[in-house]
């Protein structure tokens, strides 16, 4: 006979990019409860696609291909072509998966 799994409550305090990344990565099992607290919880992670993070931030490149058109440098097309293999390798397995979406 298998022991019953104890249900857990996951509490996320905040509603920005870090909260969205945690919610996406945490394992919520059957019967578990996920509670997100924040003033903009209805827009959890709003602005994630346009995040501007420091160079050492692990998800920095996950959003590279989803920027407002007026924010893209004129040399971007050549830069992306020159760096595509490195970018694709760094983004492999990340979510959201913008490379596959494109």
VMD Tcl script that builds the backbone (N, CA, C; Angstrom):
set m [mol new atoms 306]
animate dup $m
set s [atomselect $m all]
$s set {name element resname resid chain x y z} {
  {N N UNK 1 A 0.847 -1.182 0.000}
  {CA C UNK 1 A 0.000 0.000 0.000}
  {C C UNK 1 A 0.892 1.245 0.000}
  {N N UNK 2 A 0.554 2.211 -0.818}
  {CA C UNK 2 A 1.331 3.432 -0.940}
  {C C UNK 2 A 0.823 4.486 0.033}
  {N N UNK 3 A 1.789 5.226 0.580}
  {CA C UNK 3 A 1.394 6.316 1.477}
  {C C UNK 3 A 0.783 7.443 0.670}
  {N N UNK 4 A -0.239 8.083 1.227}
  {CA C UNK 4 A -0.867 9.223 0.560}
  {C C UNK 4 A 0.095 10.412 0.584}
  {N N UNK 5 A 0.168 11.105 -0.516}
  {CA C UNK 5 A 1.029 12.277 -0.616}
  {C C UNK 5 A 0.369 13.442 0.099}
  {N N UNK 6 A 1.141 14.144 0.901}
  {CA C UNK 6 A 0.598 15.292 1.631}
  {C C UNK 6 A 0.481 16.478 0.676}
  {N N UNK 7 A -0.675 17.103 0.682}
  {CA C UNK 7 A -0.902 18.269 -0.175}
  {C C UNK 7 A -0.123 19.455 0.379}
  {N N UNK 8 A 0.368 20.267 -0.539}
  {CA C UNK 8 A 1.166 21.425 -0.141}
  {C C UNK 8 A 0.547 22.712 -0.660}
  {N N UNK 9 A 0.853 23.796 0.032}
  {CA C UNK 9 A 0.469 25.133 -0.419}
  {C C UNK 9 A 1.741 25.866 -0.800}
  {N N UNK 10 A 1.773 26.401 -2.021}
  {CA C UNK 10 A 2.908 27.179 -2.509}
  {C C UNK 10 A 2.491 28.648 -2.467}
  {N N UNK 11 A 3.270 29.471 -1.799}
  {CA C UNK 11 A 2.959 30.891 -1.680}
  {C C UNK 11 A 4.024 31.695 -2.405}
  {N N UNK 12 A 3.609 32.497 -3.363}
  {CA C UNK 12 A 4.503 33.373 -4.112}
  {C C UNK 12 A 4.145 34.800 -3.737}
  {N N UNK 13 A 5.115 35.535 -3.231}
  {CA C UNK 13 A 4.886 36.932 -2.871}
  {C C UNK 13 A 5.531 37.785 -3.953}
  {N N UNK 14 A 4.700 38.456 -4.724}
  {CA C UNK 14 A 5.167 39.280 -5.830}
  {C C UNK 14 A 4.446 38.891 -7.100}
  {N N UNK 15 A 4.503 39.778 -8.097}
  {CA C UNK 15 A 3.774 39.509 -9.331}
  {C C UNK 15 A 4.572 39.908 -10.568}
  {N N UNK 16 A 5.877 40.005 -10.408}
  {CA C UNK 16 A 6.724 40.398 -11.538}
  {C C UNK 16 A 7.409 39.209 -12.192}
  {N N UNK 17 A 8.533 39.486 -12.830}
  {CA C UNK 17 A 9.241 38.463 -13.592}
  {C C UNK 17 A 9.742 37.314 -12.718}
  {N N UNK 18 A 10.244 37.619 -11.526}
  {CA C UNK 18 A 10.747 36.558 -10.647}
  {C C UNK 18 A 9.605 35.666 -10.194}
  {N N UNK 19 A 8.475 36.254 -9.860}
  {CA C UNK 19 A 7.309 35.464 -9.462}
  {C C UNK 19 A 6.837 34.592 -10.620}
  {N N UNK 20 A 6.787 35.160 -11.817}
  {CA C UNK 20 A 6.354 34.386 -12.987}
  {C C UNK 20 A 7.306 33.230 -13.259}
  {N N UNK 21 A 8.613 33.471 -13.127}
  {CA C UNK 21 A 9.598 32.408 -13.342}
  {C C UNK 21 A 9.449 31.310 -12.294}
  {N N UNK 22 A 9.200 31.693 -11.048}
  {CA C UNK 22 A 9.016 30.697 -9.998}
  {C C UNK 22 A 7.761 29.867 -10.251}
  {N N UNK 23 A 6.660 30.531 -10.572}
  {CA C UNK 23 A 5.403 29.822 -10.820}
  {C C UNK 23 A 5.578 28.844 -11.973}
  {N N UNK 24 A 6.279 29.269 -13.015}
  {CA C UNK 24 A 6.488 28.417 -14.183}
  {C C UNK 24 A 7.331 27.195 -13.841}
  {N N UNK 25 A 8.274 27.366 -12.925}
  {CA C UNK 25 A 9.225 26.292 -12.612}
  {C C UNK 25 A 8.818 25.410 -11.434}
  {N N UNK 26 A 7.940 25.894 -10.570}
  {CA C UNK 26 A 7.623 25.093 -9.381}
  {C C UNK 26 A 6.691 23.937 -9.728}
  {N N UNK 27 A 6.842 22.864 -8.997}
  {CA C UNK 27 A 6.004 21.686 -9.236}
  {C C UNK 27 A 4.794 21.756 -8.309}
  {N N UNK 28 A 3.641 21.934 -8.910}
  {CA C UNK 28 A 2.392 21.934 -8.157}
  {C C UNK 28 A 1.730 20.589 -8.448}
  {N N UNK 29 A 1.675 19.761 -7.418}
  {CA C UNK 29 A 1.115 18.422 -7.571}
  {C C UNK 29 A -0.388 18.411 -7.477}
  {N N UNK 30 A -0.980 17.268 -7.757}
  {CA C UNK 30 A -2.433 17.125 -7.652}
  {C C UNK 30 A -2.915 17.484 -6.244}
  {N N UNK 31 A -3.882 18.365 -6.175}
  {CA C UNK 31 A -4.441 18.768 -4.896}
  {C C UNK 31 A -3.687 19.888 -4.210}
  {N N UNK 32 A -2.483 20.239 -4.716}
  {CA C UNK 32 A -1.725 21.349 -4.143}
  {C C UNK 32 A -2.432 22.666 -4.453}
  {N N UNK 33 A -2.099 23.662 -3.667}
  {CA C UNK 33 A -2.671 24.985 -3.859}
  {C C UNK 33 A -1.540 25.957 -4.183}
  {N N UNK 34 A -1.775 26.840 -5.142}
  {CA C UNK 34 A -0.813 27.872 -5.512}
  {C C UNK 34 A -1.447 29.224 -5.229}
  {N N UNK 35 A -0.806 30.007 -4.373}
  {CA C UNK 35 A -1.316 31.321 -3.998}
  {C C UNK 35 A -0.277 32.352 -4.410}
  {N N UNK 36 A -0.710 33.361 -5.169}
  {CA C UNK 36 A 0.180 34.444 -5.588}
  {C C UNK 36 A -0.360 35.736 -5.002}
  {N N UNK 37 A 0.490 36.435 -4.241}
  {CA C UNK 37 A 0.102 37.702 -3.622}
  {C C UNK 37 A 0.842 38.853 -4.287}
  {N N UNK 38 A 0.124 39.866 -4.665}
  {CA C UNK 38 A 0.740 41.045 -5.260}
  {C C UNK 38 A -0.328 42.000 -5.736}
  {N N UNK 39 A 0.020 43.266 -5.883}
  {CA C UNK 39 A -0.975 44.256 -6.281}
  {C C UNK 39 A -1.470 44.076 -7.714}
  {N N UNK 40 A -0.691 43.397 -8.561}
  {CA C UNK 40 A -1.075 43.208 -9.962}
  {C C UNK 40 A -1.143 41.729 -10.318}
  {N N UNK 41 A -1.626 40.921 -9.394}
  {CA C UNK 41 A -1.628 39.471 -9.574}
  {C C UNK 41 A -2.430 39.036 -10.806}
  {N N UNK 42 A -3.411 39.818 -11.220}
  {CA C UNK 42 A -4.167 39.474 -12.422}
  {C C UNK 42 A -3.314 39.592 -13.681}
  {N N UNK 43 A -2.212 40.327 -13.591}
  {CA C UNK 43 A -1.285 40.484 -14.709}
  {C C UNK 43 A 0.060 39.861 -14.348}
  {N N UNK 44 A 0.039 38.677 -13.736}
  {CA C UNK 44 A 1.265 38.008 -13.291}
  {C C UNK 44 A 2.299 37.985 -14.401}
  {N N UNK 45 A 3.471 38.536 -14.121}
  {CA C UNK 45 A 4.564 38.527 -15.080}
  {C C UNK 45 A 4.404 39.511 -16.215}
  {N N UNK 46 A 3.442 40.423 -16.106}
  {CA C UNK 46 A 3.224 41.402 -17.169}
  {C C UNK 46 A 4.539 42.118 -17.482}
  {N N UNK 47 A 4.879 42.193 -18.725}
  {CA C UNK 47 A 6.124 42.833 -19.128}
  {C C UNK 47 A 7.297 41.887 -19.207}
  {N N UNK 48 A 7.071 40.608 -18.952}
  {CA C UNK 48 A 8.163 39.637 -18.991}
  {C C UNK 48 A 8.887 39.671 -20.321}
  {N N UNK 49 A 8.142 39.761 -21.399}
  {CA C UNK 49 A 8.763 39.709 -22.723}
  {C C UNK 49 A 9.674 40.898 -22.983}
  {N N UNK 50 A 9.508 41.983 -22.255}
  {CA C UNK 50 A 10.310 43.168 -22.477}
  {C C UNK 50 A 11.273 43.442 -21.327}
  {N N UNK 51 A 11.545 42.413 -20.533}
  {CA C UNK 51 A 12.433 42.578 -19.386}
  {C C UNK 51 A 13.818 43.002 -19.826}
  {N N UNK 52 A 14.409 43.879 -19.062}
  {CA C UNK 52 A 15.782 44.315 -19.335}
  {C C UNK 52 A 16.588 43.962 -18.098}
  {N N UNK 53 A 17.243 42.849 -18.170}
  {CA C UNK 53 A 17.946 42.334 -17.011}
  {C C UNK 53 A 19.454 42.455 -17.174}
  {N N UNK 54 A 20.150 42.364 -16.057}
  {CA C UNK 54 A 21.601 42.439 -16.044}
  {C C UNK 54 A 22.202 41.262 -16.802}
  {N N UNK 55 A 23.438 41.399 -17.243}
  {CA C UNK 55 A 24.101 40.375 -18.052}
  {C C UNK 55 A 24.159 39.017 -17.369}
  {N N UNK 56 A 24.270 38.984 -16.040}
  {CA C UNK 56 A 24.388 37.705 -15.333}
  {C C UNK 56 A 23.035 37.046 -15.039}
  {N N UNK 57 A 21.930 37.688 -15.399}
  {CA C UNK 57 A 20.612 37.130 -15.146}
  {C C UNK 57 A 20.386 35.931 -16.063}
  {N N UNK 58 A 20.062 34.752 -15.502}
  {CA C UNK 58 A 19.963 33.540 -16.321}
  {C C UNK 58 A 18.921 33.590 -17.427}
  {N N UNK 59 A 17.847 34.354 -17.275}
  {CA C UNK 59 A 16.786 34.371 -18.291}
  {C C UNK 59 A 16.934 35.529 -19.268}
  {N N UNK 60 A 18.043 36.257 -19.217}
  {CA C UNK 60 A 18.221 37.435 -20.054}
  {C C UNK 60 A 17.939 37.158 -21.532}
  {N N UNK 61 A 18.481 36.071 -22.066}
  {CA C UNK 61 A 18.326 35.786 -23.483}
  {C C UNK 61 A 17.004 35.108 -23.825}
  {N N UNK 62 A 16.244 34.687 -22.838}
  {CA C UNK 62 A 14.979 34.002 -23.103}
  {C C UNK 62 A 13.974 34.917 -23.791}
  {N N UNK 63 A 14.133 36.221 -23.661}
  {CA C UNK 63 A 13.166 37.168 -24.196}
  {C C UNK 63 A 13.736 38.006 -25.334}
  {N N UNK 64 A 14.905 37.633 -25.809}
  {CA C UNK 64 A 15.635 38.437 -26.783}
  {C C UNK 64 A 14.840 38.730 -28.047}
  {N N UNK 65 A 14.071 37.795 -28.530}
  {CA C UNK 65 A 13.399 37.957 -29.810}
  {C C UNK 65 A 12.015 38.578 -29.709}
  {N N UNK 66 A 11.643 39.043 -28.535}
  {CA C UNK 66 A 10.322 39.616 -28.372}
  {C C UNK 66 A 10.458 41.026 -27.808}
  {N N UNK 67 A 10.840 41.962 -28.670}
  {CA C UNK 67 A 11.042 43.343 -28.262}
  {C C UNK 67 A 10.193 44.256 -29.137}
  {N N UNK 68 A 9.785 45.395 -28.589}
  {CA C UNK 68 A 9.028 46.341 -29.410}
  {C C UNK 68 A 9.875 46.776 -30.607}
  {N N UNK 69 A 9.264 46.906 -31.773}
  {CA C UNK 69 A 9.994 47.220 -33.000}
  {C C UNK 69 A 10.799 48.513 -32.886}
  {N N UNK 70 A 10.260 49.510 -32.205}
  {CA C UNK 70 A 10.986 50.785 -32.117}
  {C C UNK 70 A 12.159 50.735 -31.138}
  {N N UNK 71 A 12.308 49.620 -30.445}
  {CA C UNK 71 A 13.391 49.457 -29.470}
  {C C UNK 71 A 14.565 48.651 -30.048}
  {N N UNK 72 A 14.427 48.183 -31.284}
  {CA C UNK 72 A 15.455 47.336 -31.888}
  {C C UNK 72 A 16.479 48.195 -32.611}
  {N N UNK 73 A 17.750 47.948 -32.314}
  {CA C UNK 73 A 18.856 48.666 -32.935}
  {C C UNK 73 A 18.918 48.340 -34.424}
  {N N UNK 74 A 19.354 49.268 -35.233}
  {CA C UNK 74 A 19.437 49.050 -36.679}
  {C C UNK 74 A 20.386 47.909 -37.045}
  {N N UNK 75 A 21.386 47.659 -36.226}
  {CA C UNK 75 A 22.351 46.597 -36.515}
  {C C UNK 75 A 21.921 45.239 -35.969}
  {N N UNK 76 A 20.710 45.162 -35.409}
  {CA C UNK 76 A 20.250 43.940 -34.772}
  {C C UNK 76 A 20.192 42.755 -35.734}
  {N N UNK 77 A 19.696 42.965 -36.937}
  {CA C UNK 77 A 19.545 41.850 -37.889}
  {C C UNK 77 A 20.887 41.172 -38.164}
  {N N UNK 78 A 21.915 41.954 -38.378}
  {CA C UNK 78 A 23.231 41.370 -38.635}
  {C C UNK 78 A 23.784 40.700 -37.380}
  {N N UNK 79 A 23.577 41.336 -36.222}
  {CA C UNK 79 A 24.050 40.760 -34.964}
  {C C UNK 79 A 23.390 39.416 -34.702}
  {N N UNK 80 A 22.065 39.336 -34.931}
  {CA C UNK 80 A 21.359 38.077 -34.683}
  {C C UNK 80 A 21.856 36.995 -35.637}
  {N N UNK 81 A 22.116 37.360 -36.882}
  {CA C UNK 81 A 22.641 36.383 -37.847}
  {C C UNK 81 A 24.024 35.895 -37.419}
  {N N UNK 82 A 24.879 36.806 -36.997}
  {CA C UNK 82 A 26.244 36.456 -36.586}
  {C C UNK 82 A 26.260 35.604 -35.313}
  {N N UNK 83 A 25.282 35.768 -34.460}
  {CA C UNK 83 A 25.272 35.103 -33.157}
  {C C UNK 83 A 24.196 34.036 -33.001}
  {N N UNK 84 A 23.516 33.678 -34.089}
  {CA C UNK 84 A 22.356 32.791 -33.984}
  {C C UNK 84 A 22.654 31.468 -33.301}
  {N N UNK 85 A 23.736 30.790 -33.656}
  {CA C UNK 85 A 24.029 29.479 -33.060}
  {C C UNK 85 A 24.206 29.591 -31.543}
  {N N UNK 86 A 24.911 30.601 -31.095}
  {CA C UNK 86 A 25.122 30.793 -29.660}
  {C C UNK 86 A 23.810 31.113 -28.958}
  {N N UNK 87 A 23.016 31.982 -29.554}
  {CA C UNK 87 A 21.732 32.359 -28.960}
  {C C UNK 87 A 20.816 31.139 -28.865}
  {N N UNK 88 A 20.700 30.383 -29.954}
  {CA C UNK 88 A 19.826 29.207 -29.964}
  {C C UNK 88 A 20.269 28.193 -28.918}
  {N N UNK 89 A 21.572 28.002 -28.757}
  {CA C UNK 89 A 22.080 27.063 -27.758}
  {C C UNK 89 A 21.761 27.539 -26.346}
  {N N UNK 90 A 21.911 28.831 -26.088}
  {CA C UNK 90 A 21.634 29.372 -24.751}
  {C C UNK 90 A 20.153 29.339 -24.421}
  {N N UNK 91 A 19.307 29.430 -25.435}
  {CA C UNK 91 A 17.864 29.455 -25.209}
  {C C UNK 91 A 17.255 28.064 -25.185}
  {N N UNK 92 A 18.001 27.050 -25.550}
  {CA C UNK 92 A 17.485 25.691 -25.608}
  {C C UNK 92 A 16.900 25.261 -24.262}
  {N N UNK 93 A 15.652 24.853 -24.271}
  {CA C UNK 93 A 14.990 24.372 -23.066}
  {C C UNK 93 A 14.399 25.457 -22.186}
  {N N UNK 94 A 14.542 26.708 -22.559}
  {CA C UNK 94 A 13.995 27.791 -21.734}
  {C C UNK 94 A 12.548 28.050 -22.078}
  {N N UNK 95 A 11.849 28.629 -21.125}
  {CA C UNK 95 A 10.450 28.977 -21.344}
  {C C UNK 95 A 10.239 30.424 -20.929}
  {N N UNK 96 A 9.472 31.216 -21.665}
  {CA C UNK 96 A 8.813 30.836 -22.888}
  {C C UNK 96 A 9.823 30.526 -23.993}
  {N N UNK 97 A 9.479 29.646 -24.906}
  {CA C UNK 97 A 10.372 29.188 -25.964}
  {C C UNK 97 A 10.122 30.017 -27.217}
  {N N UNK 98 A 10.692 31.216 -27.247}
  {CA C UNK 98 A 10.457 32.137 -28.355}
  {C C UNK 98 A 11.064 31.644 -29.664}
  {N N UNK 99 A 12.179 30.893 -29.597}
  {CA C UNK 99 A 12.806 30.406 -30.814}
  {C C UNK 99 A 11.849 29.470 -31.548}
  {N N UNK 100 A 11.258 28.527 -30.841}
  {CA C UNK 100 A 10.307 27.605 -31.473}
  {C C UNK 100 A 9.041 28.351 -31.905}
  {N N UNK 101 A 8.633 29.317 -31.122}
  {CA C UNK 101 A 7.419 30.077 -31.451}
  {C C UNK 101 A 7.596 30.858 -32.745}
  {N N UNK 102 A 8.821 31.316 -33.006}
  {CA C UNK 102 A 9.097 32.095 -34.215}
  {C C UNK 102 A 9.204 31.194 -35.409}
}
mol reanalyze $m
mol bondsrecalc $m
mol representation Tube
mol addrep $m
